Amino acid sequence: MARLNINGSIRDVEAEPDTPLLWVIREQVGLTGTKYGCGIAQCGACSVHINDEVQRSCSIRVGDVKATDRIVTIEGLSSNGSHPVQKAWAAIDVPQCGYCQSGQIMAAAALLKRTPRPTNQDIDEAMTNICRCGTYQRIRAAVHMAANDTSRT
């Protein structure tokens, strides 16, 4: 049994300690916005925030997550798509296939939390998620747009 704080709700889950957090989030908790991509923490489709830091949930073992850790998935970023990064993604029409986009959004939100006015270099260094459709220019433009959103907290 593991106790996890996911999107502000405490969840008790049955999982072996070496089970990837990704599978618990998707299969047991039912939050399917976090995607499986590569399974080796390279692509970033499974990105979530743990204590405000972007992490690749496919490589985090449930046994390594403490009950006091705050896990935020794409569903917990905002309840209605009102997060500045989500608004910018929609305004610029960033996704093509969309598969990687929840991970991209989570990485961008973490970047903006620690670097509110990122340069192109900051974005390029922080946004290591893979987009097979190649929407990197639109991703960069959306990060800049979100950085300029005056409603950001």
C-alpha positions in Angstrom: 0.0 0.0 0.0 1.3 3.5 -0.9 -0.2 6.8 0.1 0.2 9.5 -2.6 -0.9 13.1 -2.8 -2.0 13.5 -6.4 -3.5 16.8 -7.5 -4.3 17.7 -3.9 -6.1 14.5 -3.1 -4.7 11.7 -0.9 -4.9 8.4 -2.7 -4.1 5.0 -1.1 -3.0 2.6 -3.9 -2.0 -1.0 -4.0 1.4 -1.2 -5.8 4.7 -2.9 -5.5 7.4 -0.4 -4.4 9.2 -0.8 -7.8 6.0 0.0 -9.8 6.6 3.1 -12.0 4.5 6.1 -10.8 3.2 6.5 -14.3 1.3 3.1 -14.1 -0.2 4.0 -10.8 -1.4 7.4 -12.0 -2.9 5.9 -15.2 -4.1 2.5 -14.2 -5.1 2.8 -10.6 -5.9 6.5 -10.2 -7.4 6.8 -13.7 -5.7 10.0 -14.7 -4.8 9.2 -18.3 -3.5 12.6 -19.4 0.0 11.6 -18.4 1.2 9.5 -21.3 3.4 6.5 -21.8 6.0 7.2 -24.4 9.4 5.5 -24.2 9.5 4.0 -20.7 13.1 5.1 -20.2 12.6 8.8 -19.2 13.9 10.1 -22.5 10.8 11.5 -24.3 9.0 13.3 -21.5 5.4 12.3 -22.4 5.0 11.1 -18.8 6.1 14.4 -17.2 4.4 15.4 -13.9 5.4 17.8 -11.2 6.7 16.4 -7.9 7.1 19.1 -5.3 7.0 21.7 -8.1 9.8 20.0 -10.1 9.1 18.4 -13.5 9.8 14.6 -13.3 9.4 11.8 -15.7 7.0 9.5 -14.0 8.0 6.4 -15.9 11.3 6.3 -14.1 10.0 7.2 -10.6 9.2 4.2 -8.4 6.2 4.4 -6.2 8.3 3.3 -3.3 10.5 6.4 -3.7 7.6 8.8 -3.4 6.7 10.0 0.1 3.2 10.6 1.3 4.2 14.3 1.8 5.4 14.7 -1.8 3.0 16.8 -3.9 2.3 15.2 -7.3 0.6 17.3 -10.0 -0.5 15.8 -13.3 -1.8 17.6 -16.3 -5.3 17.2 -14.9 -4.2 19.0 -11.8 -2.5 21.9 -13.5 -5.9 23.6 -13.8 -9.4 22.3 -13.7 -10.6 24.1 -16.8 -7.6 24.8 -19.0 -7.0 28.2 -17.6 -3.4 27.8 -16.7 -1.4 30.4 -18.8 0.6 27.6 -20.5 -2.6 25.8 -21.5 -4.1 29.0 -22.8 -1.0 29.8 -24.8 -0.9 26.2 -26.2 -4.5 26.6 -27.4 -4.0 30.2 -28.7 -1.0 29.2 -30.9 -2.5 25.8 -31.8 0.7 24.0 -30.7 -0.2 20.4 -31.0 -0.3 18.4 -34.2 -0.9 14.8 -33.1 -1.0 16.0 -29.4 0.4 12.9 -27.8 3.4 14.6 -26.2 1.7 17.8 -25.3 0.6 17.0 -21.7 4.3 16.4 -20.9 5.4 19.5 -22.9 2.9 21.6 -21.0 4.1 20.2 -17.6 7.7 21.0 -18.6 6.8 24.5 -19.7 4.9 25.2 -16.5 7.8 24.1 -14.4 10.2 26.2 -16.4 8.1 29.3 -16.0 7.7 28.7 -12.2 11.5 28.8 -11.8 12.3 31.2 -14.7 9.4 33.6 -15.2 10.9 35.4 -18.2 12.9 32.7 -20.1 15.1 33.4 -23.1 15.1 31.2 -26.1 18.2 29.5 -24.7 16.4 28.9 -21.3 13.5 27.3 -23.2 15.7 25.2 -25.4 17.7 23.9 -22.4 14.6 23.2 -20.2 12.3 21.8 -22.8 14.0 18.4 -23.4 10.7 16.6 -24.2 10.5 15.0 -27.6 7.9 16.0 -30.1 7.8 13.7 -33.1 5.7 16.2 -35.1 8.4 18.9 -34.7 6.3 21.7 -33.2 9.3 23.1 -31.4 8.9 26.7 -32.8 5.3 26.8 -31.7 6.2 25.4 -28.3 8.8 28.1 -27.9 6.4 30.8 -29.0 3.7 29.4 -26.5 6.2 29.5 -23.6 7.0 33.1 -24.4 3.3 33.9 -24.7 2.6 32.3 -21.3 5.5 34.2 -19.8 3.8 37.4 -20.9 0.4 36.4 -19.5 -0.4 39.0 -16.8 -2.8 36.6 -15.1 0.1 34.3 -14.2 0.7 33.8 -10.5 
